Amino acid sequence: MSGNLGVIGLGSMGYGIAASALRAGLRVWGADINQAQVARLRDDGAEASDIAEAVLDAVAVVVLNAAQTEAVLFGDNGIVPRLRAGAVVLSCATVPPEFARDMAARCAERGVHYLDAPISGGSQKAANGQLSIMASGSDAAFQAARPVLDAIAETVFELGDQAGAGSAMKAVNQLLAGVHIATMAEALTFGMTQGVTPDKFVEVISKCAGTSWMLENRAPHIVAGDYAPHSSVNIWPKDLGIVLDIAKSSNFSAPLTAAALQQFLVAAGMGLGGQDDAAVAKVYARNAGLTLPGEG
């Protein structure tokens, strides 16, 4: 394998993946609707030619949702028809399991491998090549993707030989992650009503049984009054919506997921959709008449 990788979607996660692959010695082509990100990646060592001109061994698709994934793979300028037989697609977005199975079947018709490979860990771990990847696909797909996986991931969970299993596990993760963020926001602002300042909340709770990875990662954003989006509010109506759709199809009740989803929808309705998802705390603060750090 020559190690030619295309990364489509150069947001915080996709850019980190591309940068990690470059450090590992892969040749990388980037594509994004934001041409400034493409230029930035080229300045960091990516190939100067357009991704459409490259002979790629692997493509990592790091876009927002299923619709964008399908457009990138099979739309008017889709990448799959241009890939050589034996190349592999790593599909990294959170999508329904059935969608992943459909994409795998359509890729197979073209002789292209498909690895259902949703990612977790946040933008910093993406930048450091330390992602966790919940992957499923054929042995051939794993073999074709191995140089990329080695470059971008600290942990690769191999969850079966059929696409869909990785996406199912990601849905489980997103249920917990979304609920944890909303619960962190609720607990932090509840503490404020009792005289517990946000910084003291982080200091104490992060060392107690009530902590979580999401609390320790997101609550400091509130303390700093910094809502630059590492992961935006707008992600959660999509991801928790996927969780609820899967739950409905399985006749499973997920009331905590539904409650968290409503808080993110309210945050988006307040115009906070592009802010860091820790901004869901502003919903609670508004309702309780509280002033968060950095807020006027």
PALUMKE-790574 format. One record per residue (C-alpha): chain; x, y, z; residue in three letters. Coordinates in Angstrom, 2 decimals, padded with zeros to 5 digits. Layout:
// PALUMKE-790574
("A" (X Y Z) "ALA");
...
//
This chain:
// PALUMKE-790574
("A" (000.00 000.00 000.00) "MET");
("A" (001.31 003.42 -000.94) "SER");
("A" (-000.55 005.13 001.89) "GLY");
("A" (-002.57 007.67 -000.08) "ASN");
("A" (-005.39 009.02 002.10) "LEU");
("A" (-008.16 011.45 001.28) "GLY");
("A" (-009.90 013.20 004.18) "VAL");
("A" (-013.26 014.70 003.30) "ILE");
("A" (-014.51 017.11 005.96) "GLY");
("A" (-011.85 019.24 007.64) "LEU");
("A" (-013.66 020.43 010.74) "GLY");
("A" (-012.01 020.01 014.12) "SER");
("A" (-012.19 016.20 013.98) "MET");
("A" (-011.39 015.75 010.31) "GLY");
("A" (-008.50 018.18 010.42) "TYR");
("A" (-007.05 016.35 013.42) "GLY");
("A" (-007.33 013.05 011.54) "ILE");
("A" (-005.58 014.54 008.50) "ALA");
("A" (-002.81 016.06 010.62) "ALA");
("A" (-002.24 012.79 012.48) "SER");
("A" (-002.03 010.89 009.19) "ALA");
("A" (000.55 013.36 007.90) "LEU");
("A" (002.69 012.89 011.00) "ARG");
("A" (002.52 009.13 010.47) "ALA");
("A" (003.97 009.52 006.98) "GLY");
("A" (000.86 009.03 004.86) "LEU");
("A" (000.29 011.17 001.80) "ARG");
("A" (-002.87 013.15 002.47) "VAL");
("A" (-005.35 015.01 000.30) "TRP");
("A" (-008.01 017.16 001.97) "GLY");
("A" (-011.42 018.34 000.83) "ALA");
("A" (-013.90 020.67 002.49) "ASP");
("A" (-016.42 023.30 001.46) "ILE");
("A" (-014.28 025.72 003.48) "ASN");
("A" (-011.33 026.25 001.15) "GLN");
("A" (-009.38 027.99 003.91) "ALA");
("A" (-009.18 024.66 005.73) "GLN");
("A" (-007.94 022.94 002.57) "VAL");
("A" (-005.26 025.62 002.15) "ALA");
("A" (-004.28 025.33 005.80) "ARG");
("A" (-003.84 021.57 005.48) "LEU");
("A" (-001.69 022.02 002.38) "ARG");
("A" (000.48 024.46 004.31) "ASP");
("A" (000.86 021.75 006.94) "ASP");
("A" (002.15 019.26 004.38) "GLY");
("A" (-000.82 017.82 002.51) "ALA");
("A" (-000.67 017.29 -001.24) "GLU");
("A" (-001.24 020.38 -003.39) "ALA");
("A" (-003.29 018.67 -006.10) "SER");
("A" (-007.07 018.33 -005.94) "ASP");
("A" (-008.46 015.22 -004.25) "ILE");
("A" (-010.33 014.37 -007.47) "ALA");
("A" (-006.97 013.89 -009.19) "GLU");
("A" (-005.50 011.57 -006.55) "ALA");
("A" (-005.20 007.78 -006.71) "VAL");
("A" (-006.34 006.98 -003.20) "LEU");
("A" (-005.97 003.86 -001.08) "ASP");
("A" (-008.34 005.11 001.59) "ALA");
("A" (-010.86 007.87 002.17) "VAL");
("A" (-011.91 009.06 005.63) "ALA");
("A" (-015.33 010.72 005.49) "VAL");
("A" (-015.66 013.05 008.49) "VAL");
("A" (-018.83 014.99 007.74) "VAL");
("A" (-021.86 015.85 009.84) "LEU");
("A" (-024.52 013.27 009.05) "ASN");
("A" (-025.85 010.47 006.85) "ALA");
("A" (-027.07 012.80 004.09) "ALA");
("A" (-023.65 014.42 003.74) "GLN");
("A" (-021.95 011.02 003.87) "THR");
("A" (-024.11 009.70 001.03) "GLU");
("A" (-023.53 012.84 -001.03) "ALA");
("A" (-019.77 012.60 -000.57) "VAL");
("A" (-019.72 008.93 -001.51) "LEU");
("A" (-022.33 008.70 -004.28) "PHE");
("A" (-023.54 012.22 -005.13) "GLY");
("A" (-022.94 014.10 -008.37) "ASP");
("A" (-019.23 014.38 -007.55) "ASN");
("A" (-019.10 011.30 -005.32) "GLY");
("A" (-015.73 009.80 -004.54) "ILE");
("A" (-016.60 006.08 -004.67) "VAL");
("A" (-016.92 005.79 -008.48) "PRO");
("A" (-013.43 007.30 -008.78) "ARG");
("A" (-011.77 004.92 -006.31) "LEU");
("A" (-009.76 001.94 -007.48) "ARG");
("A" (-010.95 -001.57 -006.66) "ALA");
("A" (-009.68 -002.57 -003.22) "GLY");
("A" (-009.64 000.95 -001.79) "ALA");
("A" (-011.43 001.52 001.52) "VAL");
("A" (-013.88 004.10 002.82) "VAL");
("A" (-013.71 004.88 006.54) "LEU");
("A" (-017.09 006.36 007.41) "SER");
("A" (-016.67 008.37 010.61) "CYS");
("A" (-019.95 010.26 011.04) "ALA");
("A" (-022.67 009.21 013.46) "THR");
("A" (-025.26 007.48 011.28) "VAL");
("A" (-028.02 004.89 011.75) "PRO");
("A" (-026.80 001.27 011.53) "PRO");
("A" (-029.10 000.51 008.59) "GLU");
("A" (-027.59 003.41 006.66) "PHE");
("A" (-024.10 002.01 007.27) "ALA");
("A" (-025.17 -001.38 005.94) "ARG");
("A" (-026.63 000.25 002.82) "ASP");
("A" (-023.45 002.23 002.15) "MET");
("A" (-021.34 -000.91 002.59) "ALA");
("A" (-023.45 -002.77 000.04) "ALA");
("A" (-023.25 000.06 -002.48) "ARG");
("A" (-019.48 000.35 -002.03) "CYS");
("A" (-019.11 -003.42 -002.51) "ALA");
("A" (-020.88 -003.15 -005.87) "GLU");
("A" (-017.99 -000.93 -006.95) "ARG");
("A" (-015.30 -003.21 -005.52) "GLY");
("A" (-014.61 -000.74 -002.68) "VAL");
("A" (-014.36 -001.78 000.96) "HIS");
("A" (-016.41 000.06 003.59) "TYR");
("A" (-015.42 000.32 007.23) "LEU");
("A" (-018.17 001.50 009.55) "ASP");
("A" (-015.83 003.59 011.72) "ALA");
("A" (-017.49 006.20 013.95) "PRO");
("A" (-015.05 008.08 016.15) "ILE");
("A" (-014.92 009.34 019.72) "SER");
("A" (-012.49 011.35 021.81) "GLY");
("A" (-012.90 015.00 020.86) "GLY");
("A" (-010.86 017.41 018.80) "SER");
("A" (-007.72 017.26 020.95) "GLN");
("A" (-007.45 013.48 020.72) "LYS");
("A" (-008.10 013.70 017.00) "ALA");
("A" (-005.20 016.13 016.69) "ALA");
("A" (-002.96 013.82 018.74) "ASN");
("A" (-003.83 010.65 016.84) "GLY");
("A" (-005.49 009.20 019.95) "GLN");
("A" (-009.08 008.63 018.86) "LEU");
("A" (-011.21 005.69 019.87) "SER");
("A" (-012.82 004.09 016.84) "ILE");
("A" (-015.84 001.79 017.02) "MET");
("A" (-015.32 -000.16 013.83) "ALA");
("A" (-017.03 -002.95 011.99) "SER");
("A" (-016.56 -004.41 008.54) "GLY");
("A" (-014.98 -007.25 006.64) "SER");
("A" (-011.48 -008.52 007.33) "ASP");
("A" (-010.46 -007.05 003.98) "ALA");
("A" (-011.82 -003.64 004.99) "ALA");
("A" (-009.88 -003.71 008.26) "PHE");
("A" (-006.72 -004.79 006.44) "GLN");
("A" (-007.04 -002.01 003.86) "ALA");
("A" (-007.73 000.58 006.57) "ALA");
("A" (-005.00 -000.54 008.97) "ARG");
("A" (-002.36 002.09 008.05) "PRO");
("A" (-004.93 004.83 008.61) "VAL");
("A" (-006.24 003.32 011.84) "LEU");
("A" (-002.70 003.02 013.18) "ASP");
("A" (-002.08 006.68 012.38) "ALA");
("A" (-005.20 008.23 013.88) "ILE");
("A" (-006.38 005.99 016.71) "ALA");
("A" (-005.22 005.01 020.17) "GLU");
("A" (-007.89 002.32 020.44) "THR");
("A" (-009.72 000.48 017.66) "VAL");
("A" (-012.63 -001.64 018.81) "PHE");
("A" (-013.26 -004.37 016.23) "GLU");
("A" (-016.98 -004.99 016.64) "LEU");
("A" (-017.74 -007.52 013.93) "GLY");
("A" (-017.51 -008.31 010.26) "ASP");
("A" (-020.67 -006.46 009.21) "GLN");
("A" (-021.17 -002.71 008.83) "ALA");
("A" (-023.73 -001.35 011.27) "GLY");
("A" (-022.26 -002.74 014.48) "ALA");
("A" (-019.89 000.22 014.80) "GLY");
("A" (-022.72 002.68 014.31) "SER");
("A" (-024.86 000.85 016.85) "ALA");
("A" (-022.10 001.19 019.45) "MET");
("A" (-021.65 004.86 018.57) "LYS");
("A" (-025.36 005.41 019.21) "ALA");
("A" (-024.93 003.91 022.68) "VAL");
("A" (-021.97 006.21 023.29) "ASN");
("A" (-023.84 009.28 022.05) "GLN");
("A" (-026.80 008.51 024.29) "LEU");
("A" (-024.47 008.65 027.29) "LEU");
("A" (-022.43 011.60 026.05) "ALA");
("A" (-025.42 013.79 025.25) "GLY");
("A" (-027.19 012.99 028.51) "VAL");
("A" (-023.95 013.59 030.45) "HIS");
("A" (-023.47 017.05 028.91) "ILE");
("A" (-027.04 018.08 029.67) "ALA");
("A" (-026.82 016.62 033.18) "THR");
("A" (-023.52 018.42 033.79) "MET");
("A" (-025.17 021.70 032.79) "ALA");
("A" (-028.13 021.01 035.05) "GLU");
("A" (-025.94 020.10 038.01) "ALA");
("A" (-023.58 023.06 037.57) "LEU");
("A" (-026.42 025.60 037.38) "THR");
("A" (-028.30 023.88 040.21) "PHE");
("A" (-025.14 024.31 042.28) "GLY");
("A" (-025.12 028.00 041.46) "MET");
("A" (-028.59 028.38 043.03) "THR");
("A" (-027.05 026.97 046.21) "GLN");
("A" (-024.01 029.23 046.20) "GLY");
("A" (-021.65 026.75 044.54) "VAL");
("A" (-019.60 028.64 041.97) "THR");
("A" (-018.83 026.96 038.63) "PRO");
("A" (-015.10 026.82 039.34) "ASP");
("A" (-015.67 025.22 042.74) "LYS");
("A" (-018.12 022.78 041.11) "PHE");
("A" (-015.39 021.61 038.73) "VAL");
("A" (-012.74 021.44 041.45) "GLU");
("A" (-014.85 019.27 043.75) "VAL");
("A" (-017.12 017.17 041.54) "ILE");
("A" (-014.32 016.15 039.18) "SER");
("A" (-012.80 014.33 042.18) "LYS");
("A" (-016.06 012.78 043.34) "CYS");
("A" (-018.31 009.93 042.27) "ALA");
("A" (-020.61 012.22 040.29) "GLY");
("A" (-017.99 013.07 037.68) "THR");
("A" (-017.83 011.93 034.07) "SER");
("A" (-015.48 012.42 031.14) "TRP");
("A" (-017.94 014.87 029.63) "MET");
("A" (-018.19 016.84 032.86) "LEU");
("A" (-014.43 017.13 033.17) "GLU");
("A" (-014.09 018.08 029.51) "ASN");
("A" (-017.03 020.49 029.09) "ARG");
("A" (-017.58 022.17 032.47) "ALA");
("A" (-014.25 024.06 032.23) "PRO");
("A" (-015.60 025.73 029.07) "HIS");
("A" (-018.41 027.21 031.19) "ILE");
("A" (-015.98 028.30 033.91) "VAL");
("A" (-013.88 030.06 031.27) "ALA");
("A" (-016.93 031.55 029.52) "GLY");
("A" (-015.46 030.14 026.31) "ASP");
("A" (-017.98 028.59 023.93) "TYR");
("A" (-015.77 028.29 020.84) "ALA");
("A" (-017.13 025.07 019.32) "PRO");
("A" (-015.05 021.95 019.87) "HIS");
("A" (-018.34 020.06 019.47) "SER");
("A" (-021.37 022.22 018.77) "SER");
("A" (-024.88 022.28 020.20) "VAL");
("A" (-026.19 021.51 016.70) "ASN");
("A" (-024.63 018.05 016.74) "ILE");
("A" (-026.91 016.79 019.49) "TRP");
("A" (-030.38 017.15 017.95) "PRO");
("A" (-029.01 015.00 015.12) "LYS");
("A" (-027.20 012.40 017.24) "ASP");
("A" (-029.80 012.07 019.97) "LEU");
("A" (-032.45 012.03 017.26) "GLY");
("A" (-030.67 009.00 015.74) "ILE");
("A" (-030.65 007.33 019.16) "VAL");
("A" (-034.39 007.89 019.56) "LEU");
("A" (-035.12 006.67 016.03) "ASP");
("A" (-033.22 003.45 016.71) "ILE");
("A" (-034.95 003.10 020.07) "ALA");
("A" (-038.36 003.55 018.47) "LYS");
("A" (-037.63 000.89 015.86) "SER");
("A" (-036.72 -001.48 018.70) "SER");
("A" (-039.78 -000.61 020.85) "ASN");
("A" (-037.39 000.76 023.47) "PHE");
("A" (-038.24 003.72 025.70) "SER");
("A" (-035.39 006.20 026.22) "ALA");
("A" (-036.85 008.98 028.39) "PRO");
("A" (-033.53 010.44 029.58) "LEU");
("A" (-032.36 010.76 025.98) "THR");
("A" (-035.60 012.54 025.08) "ALA");
("A" (-035.22 014.96 027.99) "ALA");
("A" (-031.63 015.80 027.03) "ALA");
("A" (-032.63 016.26 023.40) "LEU");
("A" (-035.22 018.86 024.39) "GLN");
("A" (-032.57 020.94 026.17) "GLN");
("A" (-030.33 020.96 023.10) "PHE");
("A" (-033.30 021.90 020.91) "LEU");
("A" (-034.06 024.81 023.23) "VAL");
("A" (-030.41 025.88 023.09) "ALA");
("A" (-030.50 025.81 019.30) "ALA");
("A" (-033.73 027.82 019.38) "GLY");
("A" (-031.95 030.42 021.50) "MET");
("A" (-029.45 030.90 018.68) "GLY");
("A" (-026.71 028.85 020.39) "LEU");
("A" (-026.48 026.09 017.77) "GLY");
("A" (-023.02 027.06 016.56) "GLY");
("A" (-021.57 027.37 020.06) "GLN");
("A" (-019.81 024.65 022.03) "ASP");
("A" (-022.29 022.12 023.37) "ASP");
("A" (-021.47 023.24 026.92) "ALA");
("A" (-023.65 026.25 026.02) "ALA");
("A" (-026.67 024.11 026.90) "VAL");
("A" (-025.98 025.46 030.40) "ALA");
("A" (-027.31 028.80 029.13) "LYS");
("A" (-030.77 027.25 028.87) "VAL");
("A" (-030.75 026.45 032.59) "TYR");
("A" (-029.18 029.79 033.46) "ALA");
("A" (-031.84 031.71 031.55) "ARG");
("A" (-034.67 029.77 033.17) "ASN");
("A" (-033.25 030.29 036.64) "ALA");
("A" (-032.18 033.92 036.19) "GLY");
("A" (-028.50 033.04 036.66) "LEU");
("A" (-025.45 034.74 035.17) "THR");
("A" (-022.76 032.38 033.92) "LEU");
("A" (-019.07 033.34 033.84) "PRO");
("A" (-018.34 035.71 030.99) "GLY");
("A" (-022.01 036.55 030.46) "GLU");
("A" (-023.13 040.13 030.78) "GLY");
//
